[in-house]
């Protein structure tokens, strides 16, 4: 029983490997219209153990260093047995899902109760991109004073990717840096905060420690900004869990719900306005916050949360595309779906702390790294039990065939002698 998580991991990987390759359609000849967009199926690759292969060299190990081993798969699926499955998870009698969801993995959960309303491959491993800044902010809020003044550096200004607009010699409070981090997804702000936390390595270590303590066991942080680096890993389940924890911090909830704020200038340059790049705040009634992300390897990642009639929900989407509708619209459709669904029929639960490992003296097996792939059960609700039964049956048939072949060969050798 304790090896159920590892078993499901291997099962999903086997099913994913057995699934036919996903080959894109050939470009249609003009003047025929292009084929309708199709969301990637979770069976497109074994994402349970590690994210899909990178498209560039950002995750290549440094010379002389081996590639990072995958994050170990827990012996039991965190949040409930059903979450170890790798297809759609919907309550019994649930309505059909909204159209045009392109994310390979997603979770829809209640921010207050932690109940998971619905999910798709919730523990599939992907890259977070800038959504990891939720965890960066949570660490900073717990360790730093919001009023502390930080002097911007050249290293801050030279950070790769999106930047809020820090400059050498600029004076910023930790609170202002958090606005730059979460509204404008500033990698310069992430670096500046990391320096206040003891450096990039110390910050990454603190983020990983907090993730592990919180039960986010699919997570391995490699940068405070979310830029791709070797060994990066997270799941939609983990992001939902971490965002729920962060929203309990009043400062965090205020920041992610802010649409416009002042930000200091530097070196004689005047200050300017920061606007929140989360479109949900401007387009969805009741929106309370979230976070966007994108890298070439992660593709689009997204967190969107809203409140309606006293109920607060969050939608987390990983490895999606901005077509046929934007990620914010896909989150909005999931939120509508969740608000329309009756409460009290969860498919899983967001935990608040890491499950206790079995005692070394208990005789219970410990968690081991295992290959948990993505969906091989079709796009149906449930915990992939039919697929498990099919694989067990096929395995049994293979064993019977092997035994029969062995017996036949022995008889032939006996006859020949």
N, C-alpha and C positions, 0 to 999 in steps of 0.2 A: 504493500500500500504506500509505503513511504517513497517508492520509486516511481509513483504515478506520473510526476512531472517529467522525469527523464524519459519514461516510456512514451508519453504523449509527444515529447520533443522528437524522439526518434521516429515515431509514427508519422508525424507531419512531414518530416524530412523525406521519409520513404515515399509517401504519397506525392509530395511535390516533385521528387525525382522521377516518379512514374508518370506524372502528368505530361501530356503532349506539350512540346515547346510552343510558346506564344510568339507567333510570327506576325508582324504587322502586314496589313494589306498593301499590295503594290499601288503606287501612285495612280489614281484614276486618270484615264485619258480625257483631255478636254474634248467636248464641252460638258461631259458628265459631271454632276456635283460630287464633292468628296463624300466618303462614307461617314455616317454619324460617329461622333466621338464615343469611344467605349472606355469605361474605367478599367484600370488594370486589375486583373483578378489576383487574389492573394496567393493563388497557386502558381504565380509566375516565377517564383523563386523561393528557396529555403531561407526565410528571413528570421526563423525562430532562434537560431544560434548567434547569428551576426548579421549586420546590415548587408544590403546588396553590394556587389563589387563596385568600387569607385570608378568614376569615368576619367579621372585625371591622376596626377601624381601627388596630390596633397597628403595622401595617407601612406605613401611609401616610407618604410622604416628608414631611419638614419643609417648611414654606412656603418657596418659592423654590428648592427642591432637586429635582433630577430623580430618578426612580426608579433604584435600583441596577441596573446591567446584570447579566445572569446570569453565573454563574461559567463561564469558558471550558471547553469539553469537550475533553479531551486528544485528540490525533490518533490515538493507539492506546489501547484500553481498558486501564487500569491493572490488573495482575494476570492478564492473559491475554486472548486474543482472544474466547473464549466469553463473558466477562463483559460484552462490549459488546452482547450480546443482551438482550432485555427480557422474557423469559418465565422459566419454571422452568428451572433448570440442575441436572440430576441425572446421576450416573454411569450408564454403560451397564449395563442390567440391574438398576437400583436398585429397591428395594421401593417400594410406594405410600407417599405422605406421610401423616402422621397427620391426622386430621380436625380441623376447627374452628380453623384458622389464619386469623386475620383481618387480619394485617399486609399492607399493600400491597407492602412490600419487606422482605426479610430475608436474612441470611447466617448460615450455620452453618460454623464454621471450627475448626481445630486450633490451640490457643494456642501450642504448641511448634513445630510444623513450619510453621505458617502456611498449610497446605493448606486450601482451601475444599471442604468435604464436599458442600454443596448450597447453592443460593441461589435467590432470586426477585428479579428486577430489581435486582441488587446495586448498580448505579451510579445508580439512580433518585434524584433530588434531593428531599429532604424537610426538615422542620424537626426539630432534635434534642430540643427542650425541655430538661429537666434532665440528659439523658444527656451534654450537652456539658460538664458539670462534671467528667467524666473528663479532658478536656483541660485544664480550669482547674486541676485538682489536679496533673496532670503538669507543667505549667509551674511551679506553686508549689513542687513537690518539687525541681525542678531549680534553682530560683533562691533559695529561702528556707531559713533554718535552722528546723528543727522546734521548737527551744527558744525562739525569739524570742517575746517577750511583746508582745501587741497590745492596745491599749486600745480598747474598743468605743465607737462614736460614735452620735449621734442619726441620722445618715445611714444607718448600718448597720441600725438598728432600724426605719427607715421604708421599707425596701426592699419592693417589691411582691411578692406571691406567698408561697410557702412560706418559713417562717423557722425557724431552730433555737431562737431565744429569746435573742439577744444584747441587751445593753442599754448605754446610755451609761455610761462609766466602768468597765465590766466588764473584767476582766483575763483574756486568753485567749492560750495559746500557739498558734503556727502549727499545731502538731500537733492541738490541740483544734479549731481552726477547720476543719481538713481532715476530722475526724470529723463535725462539724456539716454540712459541705458534702456529704459522700458518704452518710452514714447518714440524715440528716433532710432532705437536699436544701435546705439553708438558703441562701436568696438573700442573707440578711444576712451569712452567712459568706463567700459569694462576693464580696460588696462589700468586706468587711474585707480579704480576701486581695488583692483587686485594688488596694486602697490601698497595701498593702505592696509591690506590684509596680510602683508608679509611677502608679497611677490606672487608671480603667476603659479609657481609650483605649490606654494603653500595654500593658495586659494583653491586650486584644483583639488588638492588633498582634502581641504575642508568641505568642498562641495560633494566629493565622493563619500566622505564620512557621513555627512548629513543625509545623503540619498540612502545609504546603507541603513542608517538608524531608522529612517522613515519607512522602510519597506520597499524602496524603489530598487529592486534587485536586478533589473535589466539594464541599469544605468552604469555607464563609465564615462565620466567627464574627462576631457583632454585639454580643453581651453575654456577660459571664463567667458568668451564671446560666442562660442558655438561654431567657430571656423573649423572646417574638417581637419582632422589629425588622426594618426594611426590609433585604432582601438576604440574610437568613439561609438557609443551605443546608448540607446534609450528606447522605451516603448511608449505607446499611447497611454497605457495604464499608469506608468510611472509619471508621465507629465501631468495627467489628471490628478494624481495623488499629490504631487509637489505643488501644483497650482492651488489645490484646495488648502494645503498648509499655508501657502503664502498669503492667501486671501484672509487668513485670520489675523495677519499683521495689518493694523489700520493704515499705516503709512503706505504699504504696498497697494491695498485696495483703493486708496485715494489716488495714487499715482496712475495706476492702469485705467482708472475711470476718468482721468483728466484728458480733455481734448486739446487744450492750448495753454502754454505756460511760458513765462519769460526765462531766458537763459543768458548768462553773462558773456560779454565779448572778451577780447584780450588784445594786448599790445596796441592800445589806442582804437581798436575796432569796437564799434558799439554792440550792445547786446541785441538779441533777436528773439523771435517767438519760435517755440517748438510746438509742432502739431503732432498729434498721435497718429501713427501710420496704421492703426487698426480701424478699418472702414466700418466694422460692426457698430462702433459707437455712434456713427452718423446715420446708419441705415436701419438699425434694428431697435424697435421700441423695447425699452427695458434693459438694454445692453449695459453691463457693468465693468467690462474690461476684457483683457486677453493679451495675446502676444503673437507676432508674426515671425516668420523665419524663411530663409532660402539660402541654399548653396547648390552648386551644380550636382554634388553627390547626394545631398539630402532631398533635393527638389523642394517643393513648397511644404512648409509645416505651419500649423496654425492652432491657436487656442482662442476660443470665444466663449464668453459667459454672459448670462442674462438672468433677470429676475422677473417673475410674473406671478401675481396673486400670492406673494409671500414665499414662492418656491424659487430657489436658485439652482440653475443647471450650468454645466460646462461641457463644451464639445471640444475634443482634442483630435486633430487630424494629422497624420504623418504620411509623407511621401505622396502628396497630391499634385494636381496641376490646376492652373487658373482657367481651365476650359472644361466643359462648355460654359461654366459659370465660375466666378471668383471663389477662392477658398472661403472668404467671409460669407458669401451667399450659401455655400455648402454647409458651413457651420450654422447659419441661420435656419436652414431647412431642418437640420438635425435638432436644433433647439425647439423649433415649432413641433416637431415630431415628439420630442420628449415632454413638452408642456401638455400636449394632447393626450399623452399616455397616462393611465391611472398610476398613482404612486403605490408602492407596496408589492411589486412583482419584480424584484431585481434579478439580474442574471449574475451578479457578483457584488463585491464590496471593496471600496477603497480603504486600505488599512491605514493606520496611523503610526505604526512602528514595525520594525522588522520582525518577522515570525521567529520565535525562539528556536534555535537549532536543537536537535535532540542531544541529550546528555551522552558523553562518550561511554558511560556505563549502562545506558538503557538498552543497548543492542540494536537500536534503530539505525538504519543506514543514513549516512550523511549525504548532502547534495553533491552531485558530481557534474562536471561539464557534460552536456549532452546536446546532440544536434536536434533542435526543435525547429522544423521548417514551417512554412506557411500553409495556407489552406489547401487541403486536398478534399475535404468534404465540400460539397457544393455550397452555393450561396443560400443556405437554409439555416434556420435557427437550430439551437441545441448544442450539444457538446461533442459532436463528431463521433458519437458512439457507433452509428452504422459503419462509418469508415474503419473504425477500430476493429469491428467484427469482421469486416471484409478482409482486412490485412491478416488477422489471426487465422481466418479460414484458408486464405491463400498460402500462408506459412505452413499450416498443417498439411495441406495438399502437397506442398513441395517436399516436406519431410517424408510423407508416405511414398511419394515417387522415388525419393532417394533410397529409402529402405528397400522398395521393390526392385529397383535397379541393382542394388548390392546383392540381394538374394539371387537374382537371375544370373548375375555374373559368376557367383560362387557355384551355382548349379552347372553352368557351362564349363567352368574350369574342372569341376569334379567329373563331368561327362568326358571331357577331353583327356583326363588322366586315365 
